[in-house]
Amino acid sequence: MTGEDPNTLWAYDAAVIARQFRWRWWTLGTRIVQILWWLGTFVLGLKFDQWFRREEQNRQKRASQLRQVLIDLGPTFIKVGQALSTRPDLVRKDFLEELTKLQDQLPPFSTPLARAIIEAELGYSPEEIFSSISPAPVAAASLGQVYRARLFSGEEVAVKVQRPNLRPLLSRDLYLMRWAAGWIARFLPLNLGHDLTLIVDEFGIKLFEEIDYLNEGRNAERFAANFKDDPTVKVPVIYWRYSSHRVLTLEWIEGRKLTDTEGMAEANLDQNRLIEIGVTSGLRQLLEFGFFHADPHPGNLFAIADGRMAYIDFGMMDQLDQTTKETLVDAVVYLINQDFERLGTAFVKLGFLTPETELGPIIPALKRVLGDAMGAKVRDFNFKSITDQFSELMYDYPFRVPAKFALIIRSLVTQEGLALSLNPDFKIVDVAYPYVARRLLLGETPALRQRLLEVIFKDGQLQWQRLENMLAIARSDSNFDVLPTAGLGIRYLMSEEGLHLRRMLLLALTENDRLHTAEVQRLWDLVKEDITVDRVLEAAWGALTTYSLDQAEQLVPGVGGLRQALQV
């Protein structure tokens, strides 16, 4: 529903917001004075540093001041700071690092007001809905606060109540931001390679999605459906009967925050296992489902006593289409192959570069930044260091970070930082590589099979060492079983699609006029412990039963004679 009342605007609409606030001079004027006062003191500080040549000396001081200014300006600007903390294309590096520390916390609003909101939204007083409810919020953030309660049916629940008059406040600030975007850019410490108004609109869309609690409930149920077969991930149940746009009632999760290392040790929870669950579930969200949690900070992830990880707070989610998911996998393959020209093309497809961008000067820069990412120093790879290096590239080349990827970067860097806080020796590739290798080796779709071939064949030659490494990495994951993968491989080889691969494998085995028995022996040594006669026959039979005798005869002509003998 949309209308002229700011409280009934459930989706961001710049035109409607403009009509609502265009003539509210007193409201706008008062807010402009507040914003100019706080931002003015910050800009004046930057100017003083410039005039008195104290920029380097006060660099950290100004970055901390910016963070505090955003907190003082309230919920909208706290969210702005959080959004900018993942935009190396917009914010210089020293400010970027300080904004990552921005806390999404404010003092709670009064409980009587929260109770009034519950009654107005749900039509009943809290006493009529809950057998008990905490007298004060158990958590408070910039957009709402949470109470612990119990339903009359016995279930313990969390009741999330939105801050009063939040939509009008956000709408007013977004209107002013959009109005100022056309002319204020030159005064900000930003590298604006494109229209700032579009950034404001992208931010407004995501912010309005986040404050619609019915949307959050739908997100939670969709997320739960994706992980329904995963015994390591827990998602709270939504109680729709007691939920609305501004109140959300969901299952209470009894767990420990992932930053509570002492508590997890007392509960005998395996921190390394929880790290693995977090990273693997994050990769599944991006590469399998395309629907991902964009705000996995420590307050939104809990360790449960049974060893599962619980996700909460599904206000900030986003969706990747199939083409984007496949292009992401392409980018990983190009990185593995050190093919920076095609990686540059992938960046264009993903929206990091415009189609008109001249890639020639950018290719060497990509090689410089990413050259070792998948090479000899692979275990030193981490998203934070790559983000930091890219933030420097942003000022020299016309990169921008699309809104979706700003959220992806935020998700990956946050999860990696959380993992490092639990285990300082954590290397994300120790978890990510087995997952990616397993996904490629399984090759469930033609697209994944094609990408596997691009990894193990380069310039028409089989990369024996790369295949060996991939098998070794995949086997480091205790959940990986080589036999089902072999069965899929047999099916693929026997298909019409696999004709080209059969020829390539034959050439690879006799390449350079010799049989590659040593390479085959090394591969066999890797997998022989997993292979028994019974299991091989089972996998082979599973592959063969998917094909007709006609297909088998095309592959192995002797099958025709066997068929005739059986028919006699």
Summary of the structure (lengths in Angstrom):
residues: 568
radius of gyration: 27.9
end to end distance: 74.4
largest distance: 101.4
contacts: 1672
relative contact order: 0.07
helix: 62%
strand: 9%
